């Protein structure tokens, strides 16, 4: 029997010369959107008023409704709106506290 020898194929890679140039890039920090304290307080106050009105409205409908499904739905909505309005009230108090500490 004749044994065949395995021949390894050599793959030639084309070599490309790359010139390395160093360039200095100016890295800029992203600008932060700075809002004044007055705009922040106005935004929080508007949201507080909105969610307080929604809380009161859903609580009144919860007390007026006779159907059990509506009763449960408006109770859940009043709880959610109440907690959100309470959160906005806390944020508003924090802003007022920070304003007095700043002066």
C-alpha positions as CSV (number, residue, x, y, z in Angstrom):
1,X,0.0,0.0,0.0
2,X,1.0,3.5,-0.8
3,X,0.8,6.0,2.0
4,X,0.0,9.5,0.9
5,X,1.7,12.3,2.7
6,X,-0.4,15.2,4.0
7,X,0.6,18.5,2.5
8,X,0.1,21.6,4.5
9,X,-1.0,24.6,2.5
10,X,0.5,27.8,3.4
11,X,-1.9,30.7,3.2
12,X,-0.2,33.9,2.3
13,X,-1.6,37.0,3.9
14,X,-1.3,40.3,2.3
15,X,0.4,42.7,4.6
16,X,-0.9,46.2,4.4
17,X,1.2,49.0,5.8
18,X,-0.8,51.3,8.0
19,X,0.6,54.6,8.9
20,X,-0.1,55.5,12.5
21,X,-0.8,59.2,13.0
22,X,-1.6,60.5,16.4
23,X,-4.3,63.1,16.5
24,X,-5.5,64.9,19.5
25,X,-9.2,64.9,20.0
26,X,-10.9,67.3,22.2
27,X,-13.2,65.5,24.6
28,X,-16.1,67.7,25.6
29,X,-18.3,67.0,28.6
30,X,-22.0,66.8,27.8
31,X,-23.8,69.9,28.8
32,X,-26.2,69.3,31.7
33,X,-29.6,70.8,31.4
34,X,-29.7,73.2,34.2
35,X,-33.1,74.2,35.4
36,X,-33.6,77.0,37.8
37,X,-35.2,76.2,41.2
38,X,-38.2,78.2,40.3
39,X,-39.0,76.0,37.3
40,X,-38.5,72.9,39.3
41,X,-40.8,74.1,42.0
42,X,-43.5,75.1,39.5
43,X,-43.3,71.7,37.8
44,X,-43.6,69.8,41.1
45,X,-46.5,72.1,42.2
46,X,-48.4,71.5,39.0
47,X,-48.1,67.8,39.3
48,X,-49.0,67.9,43.0
49,X,-52.2,69.8,42.2
50,X,-53.0,67.5,39.3
51,X,-52.7,64.3,41.4
52,X,-54.4,65.8,44.4
53,X,-57.4,66.6,42.2
54,X,-57.4,63.1,40.7
55,X,-57.1,61.6,44.2
56,X,-60.1,63.7,45.5
57,X,-62.2,62.9,42.4
58,X,-61.5,59.1,42.6
59,X,-62.2,59.1,46.3
60,X,-65.6,60.8,45.8
61,X,-66.5,58.4,43.0
62,X,-65.4,55.5,45.3
63,X,-67.8,56.7,48.0
64,X,-70.7,57.3,45.6
65,X,-70.5,54.1,43.5
66,X,-72.7,51.2,44.3
67,X,-71.2,48.6,42.0
68,X,-68.6,46.4,43.6
69,X,-66.3,46.5,40.5
70,X,-66.4,50.3,40.4
71,X,-66.0,50.5,44.1
72,X,-62.8,48.4,44.0
73,X,-61.4,50.2,40.9
74,X,-61.9,53.7,42.3
75,X,-60.5,52.6,45.7
76,X,-57.4,51.4,44.0
77,X,-57.1,54.5,41.9
78,X,-57.6,56.8,44.9
79,X,-54.8,54.9,46.7
80,X,-52.4,55.2,43.8
81,X,-53.2,58.9,43.2
82,X,-52.9,59.6,47.0
83,X,-49.5,58.1,47.2
84,X,-48.3,59.9,44.1
85,X,-49.6,63.2,45.4
86,X,-47.9,62.5,48.8
87,X,-44.6,61.9,47.0
88,X,-44.9,65.2,45.2
89,X,-45.7,66.9,48.5
90,X,-42.6,65.5,50.0
91,X,-40.5,66.7,47.0
92,X,-42.0,70.1,47.3
93,X,-41.1,70.3,50.9
94,X,-37.6,69.2,50.2
95,X,-37.2,72.0,47.6
96,X,-38.5,74.6,50.0
97,X,-36.1,73.2,52.7
98,X,-33.2,73.4,50.3
99,X,-34.1,76.9,49.3
100,X,-34.1,78.1,52.9
101,X,-30.8,76.3,53.6
102,X,-29.3,77.9,50.5
103,X,-29.9,81.4,51.7
